[in-house]
Amino acid sequence: MQRKTSLFFIFLIATTLTLYRCANPVTPTGGPKDAEPPKVLACDPPNFAVNFKGNSFRIDFDEFINLKSPATEVFISPPLKKPLDPRLRGKSLLLKFEDSLVQNLTYSVTFGNAIADFTESNLLKGFNYVFSTGSYVDTLSLQGTLVNAFDHKPQKDAFVELYLNNNDTLPLDSLPLHVPPYYLTKTDATGYFIFNNLQDKRFKLVALFDQNGDLIFNQSTEKIAFSDSMVKPYYIVREKADTARKDSSTITPQKNSKSKAENPVLVRKADSTRKADSVKLAQSIYPSYPLFLFEETDSIQRVVKTNSPDEGIAVITFRFPAKNIRFVPLNFDSITPWHKVEYSGKKDSVILWITRPKTDSLIMKVLTDNDVVDTIMMDITKKRSQKKSDKKEKPAQLVITNLSKGSGLNQFKNKLLLSFSYPLIRWDFSGILLIENKDTLHPKIAFSDSLKRKIEIQNKWLEETAYKIIIPDSVFYGINDISHDSVTIDFRTRAERDFGNLILSMNIDKRPGQYIIQLLDEKEAMLFEERVISQSEKIHFNFMTPGKYKIKAIHDRNNNRRWDTGNYKKNLQPETVLYLPKTVEIRANWDVEESWD
């Protein structure tokens, strides 16, 4: 009896727990997250329709969609005068033309990254709606890449344009300056572009970063690229659709195209993986037109920016390297010396060190030769902190910096240079000491620049040795009598085995001229060395820190030892930039040899 009672209570507790769990609501887990883009169910009129007569078309999707940035992502080629007007109607997209269409012409509406599903914003990429106002759809294509002319970085979201030589009043080369293009497309994230459904004609090819939405190169800050010669489209053979996988989004264009093509008709697929493979195949086996984007240099020198980083310092930045620049103050007499001038490495910035006492502002004319570039006004007093504090501000001090990177000195390649925050007006080298192991030396010291902002500590350096430089207080005085406290600088020399060497055999016989050869880090953030050659030769880059490097060559057409941009009106391409096809890896205590033709 007792056993039966125990079993009854166990059964009662289990039943209660089960009922409690059933009564306790749990958030449903739901199905897997939607990662698929919207699918096109139908188009009205159908995609690739011929004899198009209306002024609108509709696209039906399998779900609700959003339109993202339609003003920049949705466009028609050839362009119309009035912008397109896409509107959402439930699960459909309706697009209406405000302009009349040209007869017997193939149009392509590109949606870019505009179409996304409503819930998860999955993008339907690369969808185009194509139709013809004539009896056939043009089927030729043209592809290429757009990169920055100076560093070859891919340029995305740039317009690429084709022009026909069909204007009665303007020559072909002037069309990009005055009228919209005949065909239009955009580059993707890799800089790749492709035109489809083109006529069998020759075109002028141009790329443009348009800033005012008119698709015309008419702004001084717009960037442009162009092909030197006319381009001709060709027929790209696509992989035929797998009939077993064919669905409603597989579209076959009309077979009665009058474009002269001997290959089978194009077949487009909705499968994104197959589409990506098709693009890669087209890029590899069909002609591709490379374009190099550049910004023209304004020939008029201008002041871009002015600032005063500290008291008595004025920095003036120019649009391009400063030549024959003069500064004429207007708020004080300039008969007596009042400043020292220092140029940046590229000479596009000038630092004015003001030596005239009690000068708190500058009003001056900036001239090149006898032409006034600008008139500027600057406050050059010390910038006071806005925070309230009982402490008095410390007087300005002369800062001394070791220009060697880190605490090591590559004595095989570099000099030991110390830099001062202000040009010096007085100094005493006799008190400076150099500690080498346990020895105390009086090193040779010399200025390395005319402005007296850098000194070189000269010594016969030992390998893998710890050194210390001791500078007593008030040894150096900068302009306005700024001095310093005692300074100690520690550093260590390196061993020869710590470095590697690169021997680069340059062969320019096939492309003669003057070349600027640059040694860069892998990300091109730092320029280590630069050589100029005008004949085939071996270049030695010695005592290099181990790491990965890029080699860049600039074809210096005008022999001015710098890269020059292009000019569209003068039909002048930017100077050619080439890269060694591989990254060079330098290892410690190794010599690397590379050949470049």
N, C-alpha and C positions, 0 to 999 in steps of 0.2 A: 504493500500500500504506500509506504513511504517513498519507494522508488518511482511509482506512478506519479505521485505528487511532484517529485523533483523534475521528472520529464515534462509534466504539464507546465511548470513555471519556466523551464528553459524554452519550451515552444512559445509561450506567451511573450517572453522578452524578445525572441527572434522576430516574431510577427510584428511587434510594436516598432522595432528598429526598421524593419522593411517598410512599414507604412509611413514612418517619419521621413525616410529617404525619398519615398515616392512623393510625399507632400512638399518636400523642400525643393523649390525651383532652381534649376541650373541653367546658366547662360548657354544657349546652343552654340556649338563650335562652327556651324556653317560649312560650306564647301570650300574648295581651294580658291585662292585669290585669282581674280580675273587678270590674266597677263596678255590676252589676245587683243589686237587692235580691231576696230570696227570692220565689218565685211560689207562690200558692195553687193547688194542683191540684184539691182537692176538700174539701168539708166534710160531716160526717156527724153529725147531720142537715144537709141543705143550708142554706146561708145564706138567710135570709128564709123559713125554714120556718114553717108554721102548725101548730096543734094539737100543739105540742111537749109531750111527755109524760115524757121522761126527766129525769135529774139531771146529765147531762154532754153534751159534744159534742167532736168531734175535727176538727182541721184538718190536712190533709196538704200538705206543701211539696215543691218540686222539689229541695231540698238540705237538709243539716243546718243547724239554726239555733241561736242563743243567745237566751236571755231576759234582757234588761237591765232592772234595777229594776222587777220585776213588781209589787212592793208599792205603788208609786206610779204606774206607767204603765198597769197593767191594772185596769180597774174596770167595774162593771156599772151600768146605769141602766134602771129605778129601782134604787137600792141595796138590797142584802141585809144582814141583820144580821151574818152571818159573812163574813169575807173570802174571795175566790176562791182556788182552789188550782190554778194552772196547772202542768202537768208535761210534760216532754219524753219522747217515746217514739220513738227513731230520728229519722226525718224528719217526725214528727207531733207536734202539740201537743194534749194532752188537758186539758180544763178541766172540773172537777167542782164542782157546787153543794152546799154543806153545808146550805143552807136550802131549805125548800119554796117553790115558785114560786106566785104569785097567778094564778088562772084569768082567762082573757080579757084578758091584758095583753101588750103588746109590750115586749120587753127588747132592750137593745143593749149588747154587750160591746165596750168600747173598748180597743185595745192600744197607742195612742199611739206612743212610740218604743221599745217593748219588743222587737220582733221584728227580729233582724238575722241575716245569714248567718254561718256558723261561721268561714269563712276570712278574709273581708275586713271584716266588721262593717258591711256595707251594710244600711241601715235600710229596713224596709218601713213607710212612714209612712201614717197615716190609715186603717188597716184596722179595720173594725168587723164583728162577727158579730151579726146581728139575727135574732130568732125571736119567735114569738108563741105563747102558751099558749091562744089562742083561734082563731077561724076566719079571721082576717084580720090583716094587719100595718098598723099606723098609719103614715101617710105625710106628716104635716105637719112643718114645720120652723120654726126660729126662730134668727136670727143677731144678732150684735152685736159690739161692741168694748169692751175694758176698758183704761183708761189711768189713770195716777196723777192724782189730782184736782188737784194743785198744779202739775205741770209737763207733764202730758199724755204722759208716756213710756209706751209700751206695756207691759203687765204680762203676762208669760208664765207658764205653769204654775200659774195660779190656777184653783180650782174655780168653775164657774158652776152655779147651782142653780135649779131650778124647784119651787115648792110649790103643791099643790092645796089649796083650802079645804075639806078633808074631815075635819078633826079635831073630834071631839065636845066636847072639853074645853078646847082652846086656840084663841084667836082667830088668824086668819091671820098677822098681823104678828108674833106671838110664836113661830110655828113655827120660824124659823131659830135661835132662842135655845134650843130644847129638843129638836127632833127632826131626823133626817136628811132631805134633800130627796126629792122624788118623782122628779125627773129630774136627771141630772148630766152635765156635760161639762167640758173644760178648755180654756184659752186656748192659742194657739200663740205663736210668737216675736213676732208682730206685734200680739198682744193680741186677735186675732180668735177668736170662738167660734161654734159652730153646734150646734143640737140637731136631730136628725132623728128620724123615726118617733114623732112626738108625737100625742097625742089632740087632738080638736077641743074644747078647753076653755081657760078663762082661767087664768093662773098668776101667782104672785108671783115676780119675777126678782131673784136675789141672787148676788153674787160674793164669794168668800171665800178668803183665804190661811189655810188651816187649819193649825194648829200641833200638834194632838194626835191627828189622824187620825179624829176622830168626825164631821166634816163639819158641825159645829154651831158657831155663833158664841158661844163661852163663855169666851174668853181675852181679857184686857185688851189684849194686844199683837197680837191677830189683826186683820188689815185687812179691811174690808168695803166693798161697794158695793151699791146697791139702786136699783130703779126706783120712781119715785113712784106709778105706777099699775099696774094689772094689764096683763099682756101676752097677746097672742093669736097662736098660730102660724098659718102660712100655707103654701100649697103652692108649692114651687119647681119650675119646669119645667126639667128637665135636657135637654141635647142627647142625642138618641137615638143608640144605638150604631151604628157603621159595621159593617154585616154582613160586609163583606169583611175587616175586621180583628178581628172578634169571636172571642174565644178562651174558654177554660174559666173565666177569672176575671171575665167579663162577667156581671153578675147583674141580673135583672129582678125587682123585688118583685111580690107578689101584686096582682092587679087587683081583688079583691073587698073592698078597704078600705072601711070604713064612714065614714071621715073625709070630710066634705062638701067635695069638690073637683071643680071643673069642668074642670080641665086634664088633659092626658095623664099617664099614670103615670110615676113617676121611673125613670130608667135609670142605673145606676152603671157606671163603666168602670174598668179597671185601669190604663189609660194615664195616667202621672203628669202629662204635659204637658197633656193634655185635662182632667184633674182640676183642675189649677191654674187653667186658663182658666175652668172651670165655677165655681170658687169666686169668682174675680174678677167674673164675670158676676153671680153671686148677690149679691155685696156691692154692686154698683152699681145694680141695678134692683129689688131687693126691700127691704122695710123692714129697718132695722138699729137695734138698741137700744144706745145708748151708755151705758156705766157708768163711774163715776168712783170709783176706789178711795181709801180714806182710813183713817187710824188715829185712833180717838177719843182725845181728851185726857182724861187722868185729872184730875179736879177737885182732887185732893189734891196739894199741893205736896210735892216730895221732893228730896233731894240725890242727884244722879245720880253725881257723881264729885268727888273732891278730889285736888289735887296741889300740889307746891311746886317750881316750875321753877328757883328760885334762893333763896339765903339771904334770909330775912325776907319771903318772898312766899308767900301762900296763895291758891290759886284754887279756888273752889267753883262747881260747875256744877249748875244746877237743871233740873227736868223742864220747866218753862215759865217765862216771864218773872217775875222776882222783884219782888214788891210788898211794901212795908212790912216788909222783912227787917231783923232785928236779930241781933247776935252778942254773946253773953254768955260771956266766958272763965271757966273754972272752976279753972284752975291758977295764977292770979295775980289781984291786986286790979285792978279795972277802973275805979276812981274817977278816976285820972289818965288822960289821953288815951293810947291805946296803938296806934292804927291809923288808916289812911286807907282809904276805900272807893272803888273804881272799878268801874263797870258796863260790860259789853260792849255793843256796838251794839244787839243784840236783847234785852239785859237778862236773858238767861238764864244769865249767868256773872258772878261777882263776884270781883274781885281785892282781897285785903286786903294792904295795905302796912303791915308791922309797924314801928311807930316806937319801941316800948318796948325799951330796950337789953338785951342779953344774954337775949333770948327765943329759946330753941331748940326749943320745942314749943308746940302749941296743943291744949288740951282745952276745947271750948266748945259751948254750946247754940246752935242756929240756930232763931230764932223768926220767925213771921209774925204780926203783931199780938201776941196773947198765947198763941198755940198753938206748941208745940214741934214744929218740922219734923224735927229730927234732932240727935243729939249726935255730934260728930266729934273725932277725935284725929289730929294731924298733926305730923310732924317737919319743921321749917322751917330746919334748919341747912344749911350749904353742903355739897353733895354732893361728897365727896372721891373722887379717882381711885383705882381699885384697882391701877393700875400703880405699881411701885416706881421711884422716881427720886431722884437726888441733888439735883435742882434744887428750890428752894423755890417753892411756889405763889405766883403773882403776886397782890397784893392786888386786891380787887374794884374795878372802875373804872366810872365813869358813861359810858354809851355814848350818843353823839349821832348821830341819824339824820336825813337829809333825806327827807321824806315824798313829795317829787316823784318820779314814776316815771322811772327811768333818770337820765340827766344833763340832761334838758331840762325846762323849766318852761313850761307852758301858762298864761302870765300873764294871758291874756284871761278865763280861767275859774277858775283856782285861785290860792290864796294860797301863798306860800313858808313852809312850816311845818317846824320842826325839833322832833324828838321826843326825849325823854330816857328812859333805861331805868328811872329811879326818879323819883318826885316830888321836886321841888326844895324845899330848906329855906333856901338862901342863894344869891344871885346878884349879878352886877355887869355890867350891860349896857354900861357905858361903854367897856370894852376891846375890844368886838367891832367889827371893821372889814369893810366891803364894798368890794371892788375892782371898779370898772366901767371897762372898758378900761384906761386909765392913771390914772384918778382914784381916790382913796381917800376913802370916805364913812363917816360914822357914821349908820347907818340907825336908823329908829324901830323899837323892839322892844316887843311886848306879849304877855302870856300869852293863849292862846286857850281855856283850860279852867280850871275851878275847882281841879283837883288840882295844877296847875302842872307838867304833864308835857309841854306843848307851847307853843312860842313862835312868833309870826308875825314874819317880817322884812318890814318895810314899806318900799316904795320905788316910785318912778315908773319902771317897767321899760321899757327900750328894746327894740325888736324885734331879733332875731338878734344878740344881744350876749352875749359871754362875761363871766361874773361869777365872783367868788371871795369866799367868806366865811372870815375868819380869826378863830379863837377861841383866845385865849391859854390856857395851862394854868391850872387851878384857878379859872376864872371861875364855874363852877356847882358846887354841892354838893347831892347828893341826901340822902335820909334815911340815917341812920347815918354821916353825914359822908363819903360816897363822892364822889370828884371825878374829874377827867379830865386827860389830857395835852393839849398844844396840838392843835387840830383845824383842818384846811383842807377846805373843801367847794367843789368846782367844779361849775358848771352853766351852761347856756346857755338864753336865752329863744328863743321861736319867732316865726315870721312869721305874720301873719294869713292869708296865702294858703295856709299849710300845713293849714288846717282847712276843714271843710265844715259846713253847717247843715241841720237837718231841721225843717220846719214840718209838724206833724201836726194835721190838722183832725178833731177828735173830734165825732161826732154821736151823742148818747145819748138823743135824743128818744123813740125807740121803746122803749128800756129805761132809764127814768130811775132815778136813784139816785146814790150816791157810788162813784167808781171810783178805784183806785190804778193809775196808769199808770207802768210800769217800762221803762227803756231798758237792755237787756241785750246782752252779746256773743253771738255766734252759737251758742256752746255753753252759754249760760246759766250760765257759771262766774263771771261778774262783773256786778254791778249798778252801772251808771254814774250814773244819775239816776232820781229818783222824783218824780212829781207826783200830787196828789190833786185831782180835779175832781168837781163835782156838777151841771154843766150843759154843754151843747155849747159848745166853744170851740177856739181854735187854740193848740196847745202848741209852743213854740219850744225846740228843743235846739240850742244854738249852740256853735260852736268845738269841733266833734267831730273826733276823730282819724280819718283815713280807715280804712275797714274795713267789715265786715258786722255788722249789728245786728238784734236781735229786739225787737219791742214787745209787751209783755204788759199785759193789763188784768185787775184783780181787782175783782169786784163786791163792794164793802165793805158788806154788808147792815146790819151793826150800827154802822157809822161809827167803828170803833176804829182805823182806819188800818193794819190788818194783816190777813193772810189767816187765816181761821178754819176749822177742820176740821168734820166733821159729827158726828152722833150718831144711831145707828140707833134706839134706844129712844124718842127724842124725835121721830123721823121728820124729822130735820134733815139736809139735804144739806150738804156742804162748800160754801163760798162759790165761786161760779162764776169760773173762770179762762178768759180768752179770749186768743187770739194774733192779731196782724195776720197775715193769710194769706200774706204774702210777707216775705222777708228784705230789709231795707233796706241798700243799699250806699251809703256816704258816700265822696265823692271830694274831694280837696283843691281848695279855691277854687270849690266848687259848692254850690248850694242845692237841696235835695230836698224836694218837697212830696208828702205822702201824705194820703189821706182814708180814714177808718174809720167805718163806720156800725154 
